[in-house]
Amino acid sequence: MIAKIFRGLLTLYRWIRSFFLNLLFIVVLLTVLSVLFSGSETVEIPEGAALVIAPVGDLVEERTRISGFGDLFSGNPADSEVLLSDLLEVIEIAGRDDAISAIVLRLDALQGADLSKLQDIATSLVSFRESGKTVYALADNLSQSQYYIASHADEIILNEMGSVNLEGMSSYQYYYAEALANLDINVHIFRVGEYKSAVEPFELNGMSEEARENYEELLSSSWQLYLDGVSQQRGMPPEQINNLINTLDEQLAGVGGDTARLALESGLVDQISSRPDMQGYLISQVGMDMQSGNFLQVSYERYLQERRLPLDSILGGDQVGIIVASGTIFDGEQDPGSIGGDNLSALIRQAQDDENVKALVLRVDSPGGSAYASEVIRQQLLEFKDSGKPLVVSMGGVAASGGYWIATAAEEIWATPATITGSIGIFGIYPTFSQTLGRLGIYVDGVGTTDQAGAFGLGRELPAVTQNAIQLNVENGYQRFLTIVSDARNMSTAAVDAVGQGRVWSASAALEHGLLDDIGDLDDAVEAAAGLAGLNQYRAQLITAPLSPGELLLQNIADNWDISAWFSTGTDLMSAFQLSGIFQQLEDDLLQLVKFNDPNNLYLQCFACNRPL
């Protein structure tokens, strides 16, 4: 009887497993077929429609790649990312399209973005408005980064229960020196540079005066850029915005605590309204879609799918290649979102070997990382230049430390007005846990043939000879950094050292000190590269690693279907375990230590440089 019961349970298990596997196969097959057939679907764009731009997630230079079906079912990481180039392209196309009468911005789901990216979008919106078309910004609430974009609209309409949340710019970090001491973790730090503050969280309990001075100057410059942009569009003196923030309690008391009314009366927005009234107002401005009863509209994703021109339709075979270097620099191969020394070098060789690519623009958006990987990339860029093709670097939001190291290879370095750069310095960091393990009753013992043998075991303390050797290597790396910049920028090493020491600079200050050639956006850098190559007719061509057939299929599925939502129970269990607030930064800082993989433990990185606005 017992055997029959177990056989029955085994049969039931096999049947259930077979059923769900077959169901999963059918779902995936139907999804694939839907994607394949929907790819040729024509998007109808109503005449006079408004282009709705409602980005969801962080603004990025490069999206995360889907690595497998697990990403589709557990949540595609690229779903929380918005490609900056897509937004710029769609605004530029819509400005020339007679079918589009206006842009409607819905920015509530836009998350992190640095000021440089926000300025790029704002500039595109201004160009769109100069074509005689209107930009409306509708919002329930507006964060500081969202408001910068919204301020470049003709009209801002805020929900009557909403608010505009401006607070200024800051750079606050958590410091772990006491915690590490309490845990008996010995973090060995080796550095050169008076302002090299990347290692301070692991050796101090607060910001050094040198770092404080540097970041006060940097933040003041960036905040002034923000204020100038908003002030010019809204007709408000910068002092008025600062006063509104600094006396927020008094200002709110004057309107009975009504944040929406405060935004209206202070001139931050043009109307406050309910959601239905917002829709009614837009219907009156752009017309009604009789089928849906909403205003005439098309989403920017579907519009871009229909209007994006295939490359074959663009005249001219000569190309200015664009390679994006975005994220922290690590050794070896890395997925998009980080820079792998080997990956990026392979793309540079690809551009060098392509006869159609006559010049190259390297778009750098990186706080740095591995010194070894940075030098691997720089050497590959120098080889590209030796082939006779011009090389121009376009800096994004941040190109500091290792990001600046690789930029030195270019014939011209361009930065946006809001770029953060410099941080010419180097450090080494290596944690050991012998005392921590000892508190748990765990000890390390053994023998080696030399004093250096086994020196880098995490359970042992670094021998004095090893510490001295690393410090000498760090000092040599700093001198090498100075020499590289000196040769590239035609400056004396003393002059480079004066602007080095790990200090971070705004774009305008970096230009003044000779670290840059000009200030402009990516299009300006592309035009400069074309000029160096003597090109009259050309097209810009983004150079990326080709997707395998499987990766291409996964990407198409992800772009067309949210499969993870099909299996949602209504409760996101993962979000319950995700760290937020203070714990998120703790996680980020500690993950940096774990992911460091420089073979010499030498790093060119600015930790605080790429904080979103």
SULDASUL-V375991 format. One record per run of one state. SS is the DSSP state (alpha for helix, beta for strand, coil for the rest). FROM is the first residue (numbers start at 1). TO is the last residue. If there is no record, write none. Layout:
{{SS FROM TO} {SS FROM TO}}
This chain:
{{coil 1 1} {alpha 2 38} {coil 39 48} {beta 49 53} {coil 54 56} {beta 57 60} {coil 61 68} {alpha 69 74} {coil 75 76} {alpha 77 80} {beta 81 83} {alpha 84 96} {coil 97 99} {beta 100 106} {coil 107 109} {beta 110 110} {coil 111 114} {alpha 115 130} {coil 131 133} {beta 134 139} {coil 140 141} {beta 142 142} {coil 143 143} {alpha 144 150} {coil 151 154} {beta 155 159} {coil 160 163} {beta 164 164} {coil 165 176} {alpha 177 182} {coil 183 185} {beta 186 192} {coil 193 196} {alpha 197 202} {coil 203 208} {alpha 209 234} {coil 235 237} {alpha 238 246} {coil 247 247} {alpha 248 254} {coil 255 258} {alpha 259 265} {coil 266 270} {beta 271 273} {coil 274 274} {alpha 275 286} {coil 287 287} {beta 288 288} {coil 289 294} {beta 295 295} {coil 296 296} {beta 297 299} {alpha 300 307} {coil 308 310} {alpha 311 313} {coil 314 318} {beta 319 326} {coil 327 328} {beta 329 330} {coil 331 338} {beta 339 340} {alpha 341 353} {coil 354 356} {beta 357 366} {coil 367 367} {beta 368 370} {alpha 371 386} {coil 387 389} {beta 390 400} {coil 401 401} {alpha 402 407} {coil 408 411} {beta 412 415} {coil 416 419} {beta 420 422} {coil 423 425} {beta 426 432} {coil 433 433} {alpha 434 439} {coil 440 463} {alpha 464 489} {coil 490 492} {alpha 493 499} {coil 500 503} {beta 504 506} {alpha 507 512} {coil 513 517} {beta 518 519} {coil 520 521} {alpha 522 533} {coil 534 538} {beta 539 542} {coil 543 548} {alpha 549 560} {coil 561 562} {alpha 563 566} {coil 567 572} {alpha 573 577} {coil 578 581} {alpha 582 595} {coil 596 601} {beta 602 605} {coil 606 613}}
